[in-house]
């Protein structure tokens, strides 16, 4: 997630806030005008944990009435055992005496006094002491959850027999913290800790960690050869930590300079005893949800046997929390130029409850606790009040086939939808606002994973913020330009909708590329001068920013004594969002705008909200069968349904409709102001108005002219893109057009999309023996160029980066909102040929890339009327402090094809407008057997979502969801139909589709890419998937074919009436154009049981052998540029990130049997285990 943006390299203007979160979200204005910062609102950050050592976020830690920190660890990672006991004989005068009698029963060892002080007798005459240690890495590493560590050095607890650390009972408890760290050479922290009853005998209340000794151990690899760590093994020079003191942070200043160097977590986490270490109780581990019950331990054990700590093993959760609540009091030298900046979150007054759930994957347990549910006799019961106000999720599951359900209709998404909805699980349950990152698998459509596709949750996409220019690795890289001024464009990696339901997703947008955040004070090296901040990004950043925005809104509503529920919060945020002029499946309603939301709350500036009465019921119809089919009692719920009472929603999902069908909804417009508001209502969709293109060939390793004049810079491996004026990107119809200097952007353009595409054979060298071992791309940049010296030569110091795009596939996509407003100078496109080749398996090969042919296209869009939807009144006046209803009608043509359709209903007042996303799915009726159905493909110049074609969007460096997805729906009305034969075909040999068929319950019932034995034992998603690698997060696929090079066939069992849906995924794309037509042919039949069995066997026989690669079917894969979202790879629930070590396994019998070798590397890392596959070709005679 350490990704970068663009700040001015000449830094003419002072920027006090390095991330501009307050400016972009409007939270700065909201604080100035309404004095709202999220105060009184608590946000649960469900993530990798939170490290609160940075002063910018220390005060944001939520606390209960006793001032105890509120921190939950459902993953069971933060348990610290302190059950090694040491007995001290303390006389009536409170003096420790040496004790020569037999130790009391159950005591590990004793305490002795000598002239050096008072010590725990650990050495025990050279035998040492075995201390039980909780393995926080289990089950990812280590064979046991508790192991014995032998200590051999006595530890000091007093200066003399009168001056010592007090234990009122005379029994000292010792333990060892053994936990992961996101930095340091071995990424492991070992901390001796003393636990004492300092006030009342037998009631343990104070811990004393030996952080100085732990620091020496942590930094031992930084010492000179032969130098040894200076362990002091002394508790007397450490600070005692008491729960409720407000100073529960395990931090250490190694050199007394007043700055923290070392952090080992925060005392007071409630840890779920997931491995039954403390309580001998049975815990249920669900295959998909993990822990669904168990004992949540107290933060400290009054008997002294254990306590809980909150840590962050990756830094991801800390960055998410800091995006929300950073106070902006610390100063940072961001650009190493002595200028100081602060980093302020969107809601600095909000409180954070960390819920660590991305190690073992116990997210549902964390959600339920946050929503106010508690365990009673293995049942979840509502406690009467949610424990937090908002749940923020910066993670998702990409490889959904492992869970056998499509995103949105899967169990995680269903649970999220139910938790959002008031009265769903208990009559008194008020619901809870849940915000999730949409994912980082764009630019393809349909790339939102689970549970982010939940229709009632708030899914957030990412926009640009070029503050990274000039920072760290982006410094002296000419392709990033010289300026940080641009922001608020949809970023290429942001996941798009729709999901299988077909409702509009994402809902909102916010900063994701990128921003700075405060980080842990933990140093990476002993003498490191690095400051405690990092560059954060992806939808992992966007989601907590919207969570913080919701907190500011909630405080504003509290101040006005206004009631709200999660749907009202979502409706206000969507109705007050700023339009980004993209289509709904890219932007939802737009960029979150806290200031506009507070204007609505305070009845100012003509701001209104809208919502309709149909979306909820239409979604409920689709989700009810999913909920009915799930055995909710197995996870502790008797009532597990979406309530029948309808809830209003700003976006209109018109449902699953038949061709020729008519439907309608009623929108309510709410005016909180003291004046009437006149509103115009129109139905529009984003439409292509012009497309130009240019063919070219890259020149590799071009140098910036200014760099060539600098002796140091000219040797630096820093290269420029190939620069092309946007005005030169056009189809020339006459000679005079070659010399046109007119603005190429049509005057009424709302959206510009730039694409670069190149053939698959250019992207991947298919002759290499190792599949996807030789990859190259060109990425895409857009600049505002001001020719300061009038020499007509482009240099990087004259460029301001507007936006960029770089995926490892055959098509790049870059979007610019309102392009006519973004350029003060000349629009310049940069096509950047990556100078070296990459391998899917190892990353950069450091082999020089060569030039490549490409096509550059520029597509211009504007909103135009959408004829099939119309309001009964096109203009309406809403009285002051009142609301008005208006009916909206939808009428479908008879010939409309199955698929998903999108557009907007726009409500436009004098000072404010609402863009209400609209979508619906068309289902093909199947009421007659054996009738061929053809859904014809069409070649389209339009890069937006459409039916009948796919666009190039696969990204080998990304995740499983990357690519372009299309949805088809078939309404089975004849209950005698029990099978279907379906063929999908396309044009280009190098394109490939994986296909999944879902029944009405959302369960995957057939696919052309079954995972087979790898799915059963490894949780492999599909036959064609290459898994993760050093280069990729799991976006690589192999072109498995089961019919021919341009088509695939599947046979589907059908066992009920209702809507069967199909997901088609373009895992690979030819790249000869930006889009490619796909045609679907299907026949639904009734066949005998014997024939059905034969067809099922045929499915396997046709597909399975093609697992082994050969010369005629090579496949591409690639790494991508970072996008920052924590993504869980399921089965078992593994959290996304890179692997630390790999284990290669080779079955000797396989080696002898097949001419091809399949090697499976299983990576086990601190944060996640990612599996990856090497496919190599081996000659049989070697």
Protein Blocks (a to p, Z undefined) as FASTA:
>chain_A
ZZcddddfklmaccfblnlmmmmnommmmmmmnopghiaiacddddebjafkbmklmmmp
ccdfkopacdddfkommpccffbccdddddfkopacddfbdcdehiabdcdddfkbccdd
fknnonopadddddfkbckgojbfbdcdddfbdcdfbfblklccddfkopacdddddddd
fedjkopacdddddddfkbghiafbdcddfklmmmmmmmmmpcehiacddfkiaklpccd
dehklpacccddfkonopafbdebjehiacddfkommbccdddddfklmpabdcdddfbd
fkopaccddddfkommmmmmmmmmonolaccdfkonopacddddfblmbccddddfklno
pamlmmmmmnopaceehiacdehiafbfbdcddbddfklmlnopaehjamklmmmmmmmp
ghklocklgbjaddddfbjcbfbehiaccfklpmkbccddddddfklgopajlgopakno
jafkbghiacfklccdddfkopacdfbdcdfbdcdddddfbdfbfklcbdcddddedjkl
mmmmmmmmmmmmmmmmmmnopacdfklmmmmmmmmpccehiafklnonojcdfklmmmmm
nopghiacdddfklmmmmmmmmmmmmmmpcfklnopabdcddfbdcddfbdcebjcdehi
acddddddddfbfbdcdddddddddddfbdcdddddddehiacfklmmpmklmmpccddd
ddddfklnccdfbfklmmccbdfbdfklcbdcddddddfklmpcckbfbghkaccddddd
ddddddfkonopacfklpccfbdcddddfbdcdddehkllmcfbdcdddddddfbdcdfk
lopnhiacdddddddddddddddddfkbccfbfbdcddehiacdddddddddfklccddd
ddddddddfkbccddddddddddddfbghiacdddddddfbfbdcehiacdfbdfklcfk
nccddddddddfbfkbcbdcdddddfblkbccddddddfkopafbdfbdgkjmlmmnopa
bfklgbjafkbgoiaccdddfkbmmbccdddddfbecjdddddddfbcehlambdcdddd
dddddddfklmmmmmmmmmmmmmmmmpgcfklccdddddddehiadddehiaddedddfb
dcddddfklmmmpmbdcdddddddfkbccdddddddddfkZZ
